């Protein structure tokens, strides 16, 4: 019988990631924490978004924080996207509409 250690990352009571890699679980947990902080910041600035769209937007920004940081430093979005080979997702697709 094998003993397997699993790390479960939960967000708002839902299992978001199950892995055997502690570093991966910690990294994902940190990304979700950043996303939560971004959602609070967006709402505090008076931007009214549907909760699911705000959550999805904040997760996309948190997952792509390096690319977003490059944009704040003045790089062109096309350059950043090309260097990341990123997929462009519309807000409506992200929200499942």
C-alpha positions in Angstrom: 0.0 0.0 0.0 1.4 3.4 -1.0 1.0 6.5 1.1 0.4 9.6 -1.1 0.5 13.1 0.3 -1.9 15.5 -1.4 -2.2 19.2 -1.1 -5.6 20.7 -1.7 -6.0 24.4 -2.4 -9.5 25.6 -1.5 -11.0 29.0 -2.5 -14.4 30.0 -1.1 -15.1 26.5 0.0 -14.3 24.9 -3.4 -11.4 22.7 -4.2 -9.5 24.5 -6.9 -6.3 22.4 -7.1 -5.3 19.0 -5.8 -1.6 18.1 -6.2 1.2 16.2 -4.7 3.6 19.1 -5.2 3.7 21.5 -2.2 5.5 24.3 -4.1 2.8 24.2 -6.8 0.0 24.3 -4.2 1.7 27.2 -2.4 2.2 29.1 -5.7 -1.5 28.6 -6.6 -2.7 29.6 -3.2 -0.6 32.8 -3.4 -2.1 33.6 -6.8 -5.6 33.2 -5.4 -4.7 35.5 -2.5 -3.5 38.1 -5.0 -6.6 37.7 -7.0 -8.8 38.2 -3.9 -6.8 41.4 -3.1 -7.2 42.6 -6.6 -11.0 42.0 -6.5 -11.2 44.1 -3.3 -9.1 46.8 -4.8 -11.3 47.0 -8.0 -14.5 47.2 -5.9 -13.0 49.8 -3.6 -12.2 52.0 -6.6 -15.9 52.1 -7.5 -15.8 49.9 -10.5 -19.1 47.9 -10.5 -18.7 44.5 -12.0 -20.7 41.3 -11.7 -19.0 39.3 -8.9 -18.1 36.4 -11.3 -16.6 38.7 -13.9 -14.6 40.6 -11.2 -13.3 37.2 -9.8 -12.4 36.0 -13.3 -10.7 39.3 -14.1 -8.7 39.3 -10.9 -7.6 35.7 -11.4 -6.5 36.5 -15.0 -4.5 39.5 -13.7 -3.0 37.5 -10.9 -2.0 34.6 -13.1 -0.4 37.0 -15.5 1.2 39.4 -13.0 4.6 39.4 -14.8 3.0 40.5 -18.1 0.8 43.1 -16.4 3.9 44.5 -14.6 5.6 44.8 -18.1 2.6 46.8 -19.3 2.9 49.1 -16.3 6.5 49.7 -17.3 5.4 50.9 -20.7 5.8 47.8 -22.9 3.3 47.4 -25.8 0.6 44.8 -25.2 1.3 43.1 -28.5 4.9 42.6 -27.5 4.0 41.2 -24.1 1.4 38.9 -25.6 3.8 37.7 -28.2 6.5 37.0 -25.7 4.1 35.1 -23.5 2.4 33.3 -26.4 -0.7 34.2 -24.5 -4.3 33.4 -25.4 -6.5 36.4 -25.7 -9.8 35.7 -23.8 -12.8 38.1 -23.9 -14.5 39.0 -20.6 -17.7 37.3 -21.8 -15.9 34.1 -22.6 -14.2 34.1 -19.2 -17.6 34.6 -17.5 -19.1 31.7 -19.5 -21.5 33.8 -21.4 
